[in-house]
Amino acid sequence: MDEYAPLCNDIGIILIILDDFNDALEMFNKALAIREKVLGKEHPGAAESFNNIGIVMRATGDNVGALELFKKAATSHYNIGDMMVVMRNNVGALKMFNKALAIREKVLGKDHPEVLK
């Protein structure tokens, strides 16, 4: 598991770059299945897989499905906000962007370059 799930994830990312969304989705789902079984659904690795599957869903036009996957990824408030903008829910998007900003400020500090950009 230590190498297989991250390898599936990396292959999925390359497949996205190649616009092969079906195979990318298959690889991300393999990584997710392994991570959930070995690490649990709350582990950051599982959150990464949820996020990557959501990215594929968004790229293929499944905005509702993408939103559900982004919600599962505990660290993806920004992506949830981004999907809400796409779905024209600006009030919800603002709430999610503010949550993402608050987390970054808390973790990195208000003067960190990642917060300031």
Secondary structure, 3 states (H helix, E strand, C coil): CCCHHHHHHHHHHHHHHCCCHHHHHHHHHHHHHHHHHHCCCCCHHHHHHHHHHHHHHHHCCCHHHHHHHHHHCCCCHHHHHHHHHHCCCHHHHHHHHHHHHHHHHHHHCCCCHHHHC
